[in-house]
Amino acid sequence: MAEYYLATHLPFTRGRKPAGPYCTFSVFHNLEKRTMTKEHETELTGEILKGWGHVPGKAFGEALRHGVIALEEGKTLAEIREMLEGHKPPPVLPLREAGQTSFHVNIEADSLDETENIASVKQHMTELMRTPTIEAGAIMPDACPAGSAGTIPVGGIAAARNAIHPGMHSADICCSVMISNLGKASPAAVLDAAQRVTHFGPGGRRQGQRFTVSQKLVDGFRENRFLANPKIQRMMHEHMGTQGDGNHFLFVGKSRATGDTCVVTHHGSRGPGAGLYKLGMDVANRFRKKLSPETLKQNAWIPADTEEGAEYWKALQLVRKWTKANHTGIHQATVEAVGADLADRFWNEHNFVFKRDDLFYHAKGATPAWGDYAADSTGLTLIPLNMSEPVLVVRGKDADHGLGFSPHGAGRNFSRSEHKRRNSQLTPEEMLKLETEGLDIRFFENRIDISELPSGYKDANSVVTQIDTYGLAEIEDYIDPYGCIMAGDIEPFWKSRKEKRKGRRG
């Protein structure tokens, strides 16, 4: 009996040969004289692991090694199988059926362009809702499509369980708005001071012109596995006090309620946020390949309960603090440059991830509409419309059909390029005068970007009406426009590089 037992257990003796005739008794004795049954198989092989549901890979090799050692120590295959469950890959999550998870629609059409826009937005959301982590969704009155099919639209909200989707907050992490009340300061003086202070366009500030970043924030970035990236570290300093391009702006107007002059800024986290987004998408796609290969790349996620998820969540909060400091620096420098007194200031983000109860709410251009969404919330939020219309000061209504959100602005019915094509019969100067008569509109780069004129956006009155119709927020004040500063029609960096290369060849 002992000789048979030893011979059949040779595969897990790691090549050791029996030393002599008495070795059979020694092995039998050390294994506590277990009898031969099907439960006590003679070896553990890769084929057995595959039968248990393990998949070849790094974890597979580790499982086999641990299992062989456990078998040598006398554990049964049943005990080893249970012990190795943690080495098995998680089950692959398939996409949900289209329409299986519904979403709330808080938008209505008042034109052919709007009808086509809404149809595209719904198509995007229907595909996005197939993502296995998403449990609820909604679209706002300012919704418009962005990216390829299945990408979260601007004005979209998606609530996920145990998942952070970098693609659903996009590269412009924490795009946000801040307002400062400067009392009875002259709007013209405020706008002039702001133009001397702020910075639009690509890249950051030059050495000697940079705003200071707090040491606490510097330390926080350095200690985070995502934000310790050298490029992000550099941009953290260079991009402080900058606003970028596109629809970002510095707006000056007067409160209807008090007559006070207010300055409003709109921008996100600039280079640091874009860098974090890229790193986050890389990590999310590694998880996607293991957890749900069918999920669209742009909807990949980082499981929140992993080490990577915890670090990414911390990184988002640090980027939020950096972005708030960026707004604050521009506002405070403007206050000091004009010699005004600060009466009030608050801010809110509309491109971010918010945790509420046990779900992560991804808002791509949507404003949180519940009072305690963040420790620094005031209950009031801002909704800009366009440069010739007021900025709305609102109090959210936390509507269930809005998943607790309200719109972030006016949105678009068609792309920037389509808007330029439709208005090619007029010069930029003619369009500016026609659409902003009586306002002081400035472009930092001295080139009018007609896609940012009011005609590039949805009808502001329609958006305001729908905010009321759907019960998304209550308007408490209007900041009527005096003027604003925008980046201007900046040539894309890739195009300028191409032209430079062409010039060198010529």
Steps between C-alpha positions, in 0.01 A plus 500: 500500500777743598700429183193569281426823690853632451515416130178676420609814690830543320375798286477721809831395655674756273724238336637352823575125466417251775819447703444132567250234591410667826402829335157364420423461869642847578281674242196303607566589864559873432173525310320368803410169340228637276317241299472516122170655394387717208516798738873445546623510142863437423594832338393858422535598134419796281216304343341454842528877563334572166220264595449706816462817293852646517633676192867478386698808597702641788238409759475151347868425563480631855192289567674185374807563716295566812283199430796261454651619828166454677467148355848413630394628841215252502197704395232332294413616150163616631676718759745631239222582256331717761833656599578603141165668424662840550740431211218457251422795271171678565215398272489685168214751503301515176333811365137543594235478233416833334215660693540267800604795721298813430596864553308820581444752221475866608507669162254585223542619141390837365669482158622253240858542620387425856306193385806358326718590797275320749479190281882482494524556877251220567692267271821571692331449836328178395838350408668638811232346725606155380819537706473237778581738786241769414178488701335834416532784252353837405538777242454872560335775288843605369597149382699455180704208361876476535733239355414167340187294567467396860703792640325687780347817351551849636211549741502131590515330840584134561487334844732199542546244777855447628644655185674822397485562125772750393341537156179624661665801663720550191839669473365833629470369856316733737399754237332750728378855562578749778337834582637788708286796606708820487232732634464830318826475302491629144434214253733663246781525756444139607514371141817702429665370818396143422652518153834603651482216751364196320661273238332320209639269235697175495779424744577679822652819634862590445755488780469815709128540422370192677250481781603326821377147577459422871755263652219281633367452147850437365553231764163343424582473129844356575359229729234378256598219262321669208592863563867432580556473125781750412303662217199556725729636771638758256158604368368531854722809535501633143122483442390660827328829414409395145161441335572316174283547193171389342193606696693605811455863590525787747165680526417830670142603574260649751264326740136581440427445868763737642655696213842373610775432248596133471774311321443139386768265371450173313779245451623164623817336625708573189812284449498320837144379442570395142805307618302323772227412251751335265655293779156410632383382158808277469426333834128475424565329168723241666210417731257506206694230314468271804155592628295590193674485161173585324474836677594797280850633569367844586275342766772296672510526877725467804336290776465735796581229754848435355825673597497673162143614555576646842803689366312629197219628722758683715657642185163636385454679833849652477433620145176653625696695764753610238222622269329694778835660587544590132164682492569664836842626393359674190210649698714624787758653268218683320352625829840634606579649158176701494517590871153364573356337812389138479139460616440133420643206304392145418558241231380168363630237260295347218745248351583260779419182693289529815451222756153484649392209720657197329506627141748710300322769298689601186391844379618604155382860492238482773477695826442333838163614631502379860624724777774287658657350188840616636638632828544849348160520329273794580177364355531749213644415159562683173363435150658716225302523175697701241701823491194718428275338763506500881681249717230334710546465876284203595408277789462138395188294566670157520244354259493120477442515124819708470694265733549808717651721225411810298643634170844659479432743215332538163667219304520474120277358229784453252878497495734800489601420142135473391427836661789660312383343174147637544629852566771524236315784322581746779835618631583426864488874574151529348374205702648632823335839457168347399479260795659697786400863438572713808725243671877512554611169347873431486706216358831439672670393176341791305329259259121472520379145552152510346418152636489661845252770401139460621387345170732205568285397796145387568233760559558625854132570569411143403756358745369726780142395426593133513681542832165613637291247304699205632540644849880477500592825677362827632655821368595740782691768306616603154846643433435717194798532265728800469769318304732201493840371395539182297806328360423566135542294184819318597664275242522138621850409615520207256422730206765756591759224537405363160541846344840544663620167367369591153686832518826328589460260207428790263 
